[in-house]
Amino acid sequence: MEQMSSADCVPAHGGEFSAHASDTLQALRTGVARVSRAVKASEVWEAVVGNNAPPALSLATLREIMWSVLQYQPHTTEAGFTMIGRMPKNEVKLIMSLSRHKAEEAEHGLWARRDYLLLGGTEAGVSAPASPAVFAVIGVWDRLGSSEEPLSYLGAEYLFEALTMELAPTVMAALERKGAKRGNVGFLAEHAVEDEKHTRLLDHWVLDVGTRHPRSCQAMLRSFEYFAEVYPLPVWTEALRRAES
């Protein structure tokens, strides 16, 4: 995947935050836009939102994406808490803010499990071992949690939040046109709304942390790229293959 660089950034003009921090936020936004374009050009996007895709395939693909989420989400949450716990101990406001945000995310794997079952999944499926693409997501986050610069958490988490904010409303509208019951896709419905708030929170902390800890900026971009290499398309394409089988 193409790497982000300073060439992707737009210099800041004034304000309390540094130009370097503003460049970093713009680079993260550019990265999300790049990933979003790749998703919208993919076969899995067509299978879920395309007008010619059978509703049964669209819902089956979403079911399998929910299976992926229920598999990786507990691990990515634990790794995120580990990174937050490794942050500089004088960063009390940052740690409190991100811990609250991560706590709000903690039960999302349970939401995914609920929707997976409502969409036709089985209890046997819930307990199945992770698929290769899901295992790769878990592996990247495990490595981030144990070894990467902890402030780089903001970069990896940015892909989770900002990409969902970008894509979820379109997916939700398409599924409703295809006859999906809102109660069966609660995970998606909630994320279509709440991730805008979460992205704005991360915007603030990227600017604040990047201004006060300039060396963290490259780590944020690095962690974004590590995660973008395995998410979302490998996971979602694998889900489509399961839905088709």
C-alpha positions in Angstrom: 0.0 0.0 0.0 1.2 3.5 -0.8 2.8 5.2 2.2 1.8 8.6 3.5 4.5 11.3 3.5 4.9 15.0 4.1 3.8 15.5 0.5 0.3 14.5 1.5 0.1 17.2 4.2 -1.3 20.7 4.0 0.6 23.2 6.2 -1.3 24.8 9.1 -2.0 28.5 9.1 -1.9 29.9 12.6 -3.8 28.6 15.6 -2.5 27.1 18.8 -1.4 23.8 17.3 1.9 23.3 15.4 2.2 23.1 11.7 3.8 19.7 12.1 0.8 18.4 14.1 -1.7 19.9 11.6 0.3 18.2 8.8 0.0 14.9 10.6 -3.8 15.2 11.0 -4.1 16.1 7.3 -2.0 13.1 6.4 -4.2 10.8 8.5 -7.3 12.2 6.7 -5.6 11.7 3.4 -4.8 8.1 4.3 -8.5 7.5 5.3 -9.6 9.0 2.0 -7.2 6.7 0.2 -8.5 3.6 2.0 -12.1 4.7 1.4 -11.5 5.0 -2.3 -10.0 1.5 -2.4 -13.0 0.1 -0.5 -15.5 1.8 -2.8 -13.8 0.4 -5.8 -13.8 -3.2 -4.4 -16.1 -6.1 -5.1 -17.1 -6.3 -1.5 -18.5 -2.8 -1.6 -20.5 -3.6 -4.7 -21.8 -6.8 -2.9 -23.0 -4.8 0.1 -24.3 -1.5 -1.4 -24.6 -2.1 -5.1 -28.1 -1.8 -6.5 -27.6 -5.0 -8.5 -26.4 -7.1 -5.6 -29.0 -9.5 -4.2 -30.2 -8.4 -0.7 -29.4 -11.9 0.6 -25.8 -11.6 -0.4 -25.6 -8.1 1.0 -26.9 -9.2 4.4 -24.8 -12.4 4.4 -21.7 -10.3 3.7 -22.6 -8.0 6.6 -23.2 -11.1 8.8 -19.7 -12.3 8.0 -18.2 -8.9 8.7 -19.9 -9.0 12.1 -18.3 -12.4 12.7 -14.9 -10.8 11.9 -15.6 -7.9 14.3 -16.6 -10.2 17.2 -13.4 -12.2 16.6 -10.9 -9.3 16.6 -12.6 -6.6 18.7 -11.7 -8.0 22.2 -8.1 -8.2 21.2 -7.8 -4.8 19.6 -9.5 -3.3 22.6 -7.1 -4.9 25.0 -4.2 -3.8 22.9 -5.5 -0.3 22.8 -5.8 -0.2 26.6 -2.2 -1.5 26.8 -1.0 1.4 24.6 -2.9 3.9 26.7 -1.4 2.4 29.9 2.1 2.8 28.4 1.6 6.5 27.7 3.6 9.1 29.7 2.2 9.1 33.2 2.0 12.9 33.3 -0.5 12.8 30.4 -3.4 12.5 32.8 -6.1 14.3 30.7 -5.1 12.3 27.6 -5.1 9.0 29.4 -8.5 9.7 31.0 -10.0 10.9 27.7 -8.7 7.9 25.7 -9.6 5.4 28.4 -13.2 6.7 28.4 -13.3 6.4 24.7 -11.9 2.9 24.7 -14.3 1.9 27.5 -17.2 3.0 25.2 -15.8 0.7 22.6 -15.3 -2.3 24.9 -18.7 -3.9 24.3 -18.8 -3.5 20.6 -17.7 -7.1 20.1 -20.8 -8.1 21.9 -22.9 -5.9 19.6 -21.2 -7.6 16.7 -22.0 -11.1 18.2 -25.6 -10.1 18.6 -26.0 -8.9 15.0 -24.1 -11.9 13.6 -26.7 -14.2 15.3 -29.6 -12.0 14.3 -28.4 -12.1 10.7 -28.3 -15.9 10.7 -25.0 -16.8 12.3 -24.7 -19.7 14.7 -23.3 -20.3 18.2 -20.8 -22.7 16.6 -19.7 -20.0 14.3 -19.1 -17.6 17.3 -16.6 -20.0 18.8 -14.8 -20.8 15.6 -11.1 -19.9 15.4 -10.0 -16.7 13.8 -9.7 -16.5 10.0 -6.3 -15.6 8.5 -7.2 -11.9 7.8 -8.8 -11.5 11.3 -5.7 -13.1 12.8 -3.5 -10.6 11.0 -5.5 -7.7 12.5 -5.1 -9.2 15.9 -1.4 -9.7 15.3 -0.9 -6.1 14.2 -2.7 -4.7 17.2 -0.9 -7.1 19.6 2.4 -5.8 18.3 1.3 -2.2 18.5 0.2 -2.8 22.1 3.5 -4.4 23.2 6.2 -2.7 21.2 5.2 0.5 19.3 5.4 4.0 20.6 2.3 4.3 22.7 1.2 7.7 21.5 1.0 6.1 18.0 -2.3 4.6 19.2 -3.9 7.7 17.8 -2.9 6.9 14.3 -4.1 3.3 14.3 -7.3 4.2 16.1 -7.9 7.0 13.6 -8.4 4.4 10.8 -11.0 2.5 12.8 -13.1 5.6 13.7 -12.7 7.9 10.7 -13.3 5.2 8.1 -16.4 3.9 9.8 -17.7 7.5 10.0 -17.1 7.8 6.3 -18.6 4.5 5.2 -21.3 3.5 7.7 -24.1 5.9 6.7 -23.9 4.8 3.1 -23.9 1.1 4.0 -26.8 1.6 6.4 -28.9 3.4 3.8 -28.2 0.8 1.2 -29.2 -2.1 3.5 -32.4 -0.4 4.6 -33.3 0.0 0.9 -32.7 -3.7 0.5 -35.1 -4.4 3.3 -32.8 -4.9 6.3 -34.5 -4.6 9.7 -32.8 -1.8 11.7 -32.9 -4.0 14.8 -30.8 -6.6 13.1 -28.0 -4.2 12.2 -27.7 -2.2 15.4 -23.9 -2.3 15.3 -23.9 -0.5 12.0 -26.7 1.9 13.0 -24.9 3.0 16.1 -21.6 3.4 14.4 -23.1 5.5 11.6 -23.8 8.1 14.3 -21.3 7.8 17.1 -18.0 7.6 15.2 -18.3 11.2 14.0 -18.0 12.2 17.7 -15.1 9.8 18.2 -13.3 11.1 15.1 -13.6 14.7 16.3 -12.1 13.6 19.7 -9.1 12.0 17.9 -8.7 15.1 15.7 -8.2 17.1 18.9 -5.7 14.7 20.4 -3.7 14.2 17.2 -3.2 18.0 17.1 -2.6 18.4 20.8 -0.2 15.4 21.2 1.5 16.2 17.9 2.2 19.7 19.0 3.6 18.8 22.4 5.3 15.6 21.3 6.6 16.2 17.8 8.4 12.9 17.6 5.1 11.0 18.0 3.8 12.3 14.6 5.8 9.8 12.5 4.8 7.1 14.9 1.1 7.9 14.4 1.5 7.7 10.6 3.5 4.5 10.9 0.9 2.8 13.0 -1.9 3.9 10.7 0.0 2.3 7.8 0.6 -0.9 9.7 -3.1 -1.3 10.4 -4.2 -0.2 6.9 -2.1 -3.0 5.5 -4.5 -5.6 7.0 -7.7 -3.6 7.4 -10.4 -3.3 6.1 -10.2 -4.9 2.7 -8.5 -8.2 3.5 -11.0 -8.8 6.3 -14.0 -7.7 4.3 -13.0 -9.6 1.2 -12.6 -12.7 3.2 -16.1 -12.1 4.6 -17.5 -11.8 1.1 -16.0 -15.2 0.2 -17.6 -16.8 3.2 -21.0 -15.2 2.3 -20.7 -16.6 -1.2 -19.9 -20.1 -0.2 
